[in-house]
Amino acid sequence: MLKPIAVEPREGLRIWIRYEDGAEGEIDLSHLEGKGVFKAWQDREFFESVHIAPYRSITWGNDLDLCPDALYMRLTGTTLDEYKELSRTFGVHA
């Protein structure tokens, strides 16, 4: 599993993220807006508190997080099989 090494909030419900293999870019999370726990993002200050948790997830507060692997695949257009192979090549286990 590739580790995210930086994350920043962007305009709207977008985040910029960089991974240890150099992949980086913006991800639009607006499709989650107002749904369940994601209602918390209506508070802009809360959305801007995004950070990387010690266990690698992209996190807001203590209860809202997103899988860094799923975000990587969304960012790069990588399939699950491609991601697993990339993880092996990069020296980590998926």
VEXMARTOR-444987 format. One line per field, with one value per atom (N, C-alpha, C, CB): atom name; x, z, y. Coordinates in steps of 0.001 Angstrom, whole numbers, always signed. Glycine has a CB too. Layout:
a = c(CA; ...)
c1 = c(X; ...)
c3 = c(Z; ...)
c2 = c(Y; ...)
//
This chain:
a = c(N; CA; C; CB; N; CA; C; CB; N; CA; C; CB; N; CA; C; CB; N; CA; C; CB; N; CA; C; CB; N; CA; C; CB; N; CA; C; CB; N; CA; C; CB; N; CA; C; CB; N; CA; C; CB; N; CA; C; CB; N; CA; C; CB; N; CA; C; CB; N; CA; C; CB; N; CA; C; CB; N; CA; C; CB; N; CA; C; CB; N; CA; C; CB; N; CA; C; CB; N; CA; C; CB; N; CA; C; CB; N; CA; C; CB; N; CA; C; CB; N; CA; C; CB; N; CA; C; CB; N; CA; C; CB; N; CA; C; CB; N; CA; C; CB; N; CA; C; CB; N; CA; C; CB; N; CA; C; CB; N; CA; C; CB; N; CA; C; CB; N; CA; C; CB; N; CA; C; CB; N; CA; C; CB; N; CA; C; CB; N; CA; C; CB; N; CA; C; CB; N; CA; C; CB; N; CA; C; CB; N; CA; C; CB; N; CA; C; CB; N; CA; C; CB; N; CA; C; CB; N; CA; C; CB; N; CA; C; CB; N; CA; C; CB; N; CA; C; CB; N; CA; C; CB; N; CA; C; CB; N; CA; C; CB; N; CA; C; CB; N; CA; C; CB; N; CA; C; CB; N; CA; C; CB; N; CA; C; CB; N; CA; C; CB; N; CA; C; CB; N; CA; C; CB; N; CA; C; CB; N; CA; C; CB; N; CA; C; CB; N; CA; C; CB; N; CA; C; CB; N; CA; C; CB; N; CA; C; CB; N; CA; C; CB; N; CA; C; CB; N; CA; C; CB; N; CA; C; CB; N; CA; C; CB; N; CA; C; CB; N; CA; C; CB; N; CA; C; CB; N; CA; C; CB; N; CA; C; CB; N; CA; C; CB; N; CA; C; CB; N; CA; C; CB; N; CA; C; CB; N; CA; C; CB; N; CA; C; CB; N; CA; C; CB; N; CA; C; CB; N; CA; C; CB; N; CA; C; CB; N; CA; C; CB; N; CA; C; CB; N; CA; C; CB; N; CA; C; CB; N; CA; C; CB; N; CA; C; CB)
c1 = c(+824; +0; +875; -941; +624; +1406; +934; +1311; +1876; +1551; +1330; +2656; +247; +113; +1112; -1358; +1769; +2758; +2374; +4098; +1358; +898; -544; +1803; -1313; -2692; -3033; -3683; -3805; -4224; -5661; -3272; -6449; -7787; -7675; -8678; -8603; -8676; -10075; -8307; -10300; -11598; -12710; -11573; -13881; -15003; -14726; -15265; -15115; -14843; -13773; -16135; -12655; -11523; -10353; -11136; -9557; -8305; -7176; -8361; -6002; -4789; -4032; -3910; -3523; -2818; -1582; -3737; -533; +706; +1040; +1908; +1472; +1861; +3368; +1137; +3872; +5307; +5937; +5590; +5154; +5709; +5735; +4907; +5291; +5305; +3973; +6317; +3016; +1687; +1070; +767; +484; -148; -1213; +888; -2130; -3169; -4355; -3605; -5378; -6595; -7665; -7107; -8430; -9556; -10801; -9308; -11840; -13118; -13965; -13862; -14346; -15143; -16592; -14532; -16986; -18323; -19439; -18473; -19159; -20190; -20625; -19673; -19835; -20161; -20875; -18896; -20955; -21488; -22880; -21550; -23001; -24279; -24770; -25279; -23990; -24416; -23841; -23973; -24710; -24281; -23252; -23719; -22144; -21103; -20463; -20035; -20592; -19972; -20696; -19927; -21834; -22512; -21586; -23842; -20651; -19702; -18882; -18762; -18721; -17938; -18631; -17650; -19889; -20584; -19934; -22080; -19239; -18435; -17064; -18315; -16819; -15581; -14335; -15545; -14358; -13205; -12913; -13455; -13967; -13786; -13192; -15127; -13719; -13176; -11690; -13960; -11319; -9926; -9000; -9841; -9554; -8723; -8173; -9526; -8356; -7894; -6411; -8140; -6084; -4696; -4518; -4295; -3284; -2977; -2841; -1673; -3630; -3581; -2350; -4881; -1913; -758; -937; -496; -2179; -2439; -2717; -3620; -2320; -2311; -3595; -1975; -4707; -5950; -5973; -7156; -6791; -7015; -8185; -7318; -7943; -8814; -9256; -8125; -10469; -11024; -11514; -12193; -11046; -11464; -11060; -12974; -11860; -11550; -12409; -11709; -13466; -14442; -14693; -15710; -14039; -14308; -12997; -14993; -12914; -11695; -12008; -10694; -11073; -11190; -9978; -11310; -10203; -9156; -8135; -9768; -6852; -5848; -5637; -4546; -5903; -5747; -6822; -5812; -8056; -9154; -8921; -10511; -8415; -8127; -7016; -7736; -6006; -4914; -5460; -3817; -6291; -6845; -7729; -7645; -8473; -9317; -8448; -10265; -7404; -6504; -5796; -5476; -5319; -4475; -5211; -3351; -6443; -7167; -6671; -7055; -5943; -5376; -6451; -4205; -6446; -7362; -6792; -7584; -7606; -7147; -5966; -8291; -6047; -4935; -3661; -5317; -3803; -2644; -2056; -3041; -2939; -2480; -1709; -3669; -2209; -1515; -123; -2337; -38; +1262; +2194; +1082; +1686; +2476; +2988; +1647; +2141; +2540; +3672; +1349; +3583; +4658; +5950; +4256; +5831; +6996; +7641; +6608; +6811; +7311; +7867; +6201; +7689; +8279; +7373; +9508; +6074; +5120; +4090; +4440; +3327; +2355; +936; +2521; +152; -1257; -2127; -1656)
c3 = c(+0; +0; +0; +1195; -933; -1034; -7; -2450; +586; +1649; +1101; +2694; +1542; +1240; +2110; +1483; +1541; +2320; +2523; +1647; +1805; +1986; +1517; +1210; +2216; +1818; +2216; +2474; +1343; +1593; +1112; +881; +1842; +1344; +188; +2470; -720; -1851; -1924; -3181; -2906; -3072; -3232; -4290; -2744; -2812; -1936; -4259; -2398; -1664; -2395; -1497; -2605; -3283; -2314; -4568; -2455; -1717; -2712; -644; -2364; -3121; -2269; -3439; -2935; -2215; -2980; -1975; -2254; -2860; -2163; -2730; -2981; -2480; -2580; -3255; -1843; -1771; -3109; -773; -4070; -5382; -6323; -6010; -5836; -6645; -7277; -7709; -7244; -7782; -6938; -7798; -7606; -6890; -7755; -6460; -7096; -7823; -6935; -9042; -7536; -6824; -7024; -7285; -5980; -6019; -5590; -5100; -6385; -6096; -5264; -7419; -4068; -3166; -3097; -1774; -4012; -3938; -4080; -5012; -4664; -4784; -3416; -5653; -2372; -1013; -198; -291; -749; -30; +562; -968; +1855; +2537; +2858; +1735; +2549; +2766; +4083; +1583; +4976; +6223; +6983; +5940; +7342; +8117; +7353; +8523; +6035; +5225; +5334; +3779; +6012; +6299; +7104; +7073; +7827; +8639; +7766; +9425; +6481; +5581; +5271; +4294; +5653; +5454; +6297; +5809; +7341; +8151; +7488; +9657; +6811; +6033; +6899; +5377; +8111; +9004; +9261; +10341; +9428; +9622; +8371; +9977; +7191; +5949; +5810; +4720; +6187; +6055; +7088; +6166; +8032; +9036; +8530; +10303; +7260; +6687; +6982; +5165; +7310; +7588; +7361; +9044; +7427; +7285; +8683; +6441; +8962; +10260; +10322; +10511; +11525; +11663; +10928; +13128; +10724; +10028; +8538; +10674; +7985; +6558; +5997; +5802; +6703; +6098; +6013; +6896; +5108; +4973; +5910; +3449; +6892; +8053; +8356; +9245; +8861; +9412; +10810; +8501; +11814; +13178; +13559; +13328; +14431; +14893; +14248; +16377; +13559; +13095; +11599; +13763; +10839; +9405; +8655; +9005; +7909; +7134; +5820; +7935; +4892; +3572; +3345; +2439; +2649; +2355; +1383; +1772; +1766; +873; -395; +1601; -331; -1514; -2553; -1127; -2086; -2996; -3601; -2257; -2785; -3307; -4351; -2167; -4128; -5099; -6433; -4566; -6365; -7605; -8315; -7309; -7556; -8169; -8805; -7113; -8118; -8608; -9893; -7546; -9928; -11039; -12106; -10509; -11813; -12762; -12765; -14148; -11731; -11603; -11165; -10605; -11734; -11283; -10021; -12400; -9347; -8135; -8436; -7507; -9521; -9875; -10186; -11078; -10909; -11216; -9931; -12193; -9018; -7755; -6932; -6950; -6885; -6148; -6731; -6178; -8054; -8707; -8434; -10227; -8533; -8258; -6822; -8510; -5885; -4486; -4303; -3621; -4986; -4909; -5497; -5639; -6634; -7297; -6431; -8641; -5710; -4860; -3553; -4577; -3301; -2106; -894; -1745; -1124; -28; -399; +295; +561; +316; +360; +1333; -672; -726; -286; -2147)
c2 = c(-1172; +0; +1244; -7; +2110; +3338; +4358; +3924; +5034; +5977; +7382; +5993; +8027; +9447; +10208; +9950; +11213; +11965; +13417; +11898; +13894; +15272; +15370; +16280; +16198; +16461; +17890; +15438; +18552; +19932; +20104; +20951; +20889; +21206; +22185; +21791; +22111; +23034; +23617; +22324; +24437; +25095; +24060; +26041; +24416; +23484; +22283; +23042; +21127; +19888; +19092; +19042; +19742; +19123; +19053; +19912; +17997; +17905; +17662; +16774; +18135; +17821; +16816; +19122; +15785; +14730; +14299; +13530; +13951; +13426; +12105; +14463; +11139; +9823; +9641; +8712; +8662; +8436; +8058; +7365; +7600; +7261; +8460; +6137; +9640; +10856; +11203; +10726; +10280; +10590; +11697; +9321; +12686; +13783; +14424; +14822; +15097; +15812; +16091; +15027; +16686; +17039; +15976; +18401; +15759; +14831; +15592; +13581; +15495; +16140; +15175; +16549; +15609; +14782; +15252; +14788; +16119; +16714; +15681; +17769; +14514; +13474; +12935; +12323; +13221; +12777; +13855; +12351; +15040; +16203; +15938; +17406; +16232; +16149; +14752; +16814; +13731; +12347; +11819; +11447; +11384; +10759; +11580; +9402; +10936; +11613; +12769; +10620; +12762; +13812; +15149; +13383; +15172; +16443; +17355; +16199; +16759; +17544; +18486; +16609; +18165; +19023; +20334; +18297; +20470; +21739; +22836; +21602; +22439; +23360; +23464; +22870; +24573; +24733; +24542; +26116; +25039; +24892; +23413; +25628; +22628; +21188; +20555; +20514; +20903; +20335; +20670; +20864; +21877; +22300; +21663; +23795; +20904; +20224; +18895; +19989; +18592; +17323; +17097; +17299; +15848; +15481; +13981; +15872; +13531; +12113; +11527; +11886; +10511; +9845; +8937; +9029; +8585; +7688; +6355; +7418; +5918; +4653; +4863; +3934; +6025; +6353; +6919; +5163; +6834; +7311; +8831; +6814; +9334; +10770; +11066; +11212; +11931; +12031; +13452; +11466; +13550; +14780; +14420; +15378; +15127; +14812; +13398; +14983; +12782; +11425; +10350; +11351; +10759; +9773; +9737; +10014; +10584; +10634; +10450; +11975; +9365; +9139; +8450; +8310; +8565; +7933; +7043; +9003; +5960; +4984; +5576; +3692; +5618; +6182; +5360; +6315; +4060; +3218; +3545; +1728; +3688; +4041; +5420; +4008; +6359; +7695; +7650; +8640; +6816; +6681; +6177; +5720; +5145; +4584; +5596; +3309; +6370; +7413; +8493; +8046; +8885; +9931; +9520; +10276; +8294; +7853; +7049; +7037; +6635; +5795; +4361; +6368; +3986; +2650; +1660; +2650; +458; -595; -1234; -1671; -2028; -2708; -3623; -3514; -4392; -5282; -4495; -6152; -3397; -2553; -1965; -1418; -1556; -985; -2016; -449; -3240; -4300; -4539; -5606; -4584; -4790; -3615; -4982; -2414; -1222; -1247; +48; -1636; -1729; -2728; -2121; -3879; -4870; -4315; -6160; -3646; -3065; -2010; -2468; -1279; -194; -731; +818; -2022; -2636; -2678; -1914; -2605; -2738; -3782; -1386; -4222; -5284; -4753; -6401; -5054; -4647; -5799; -4180)
//
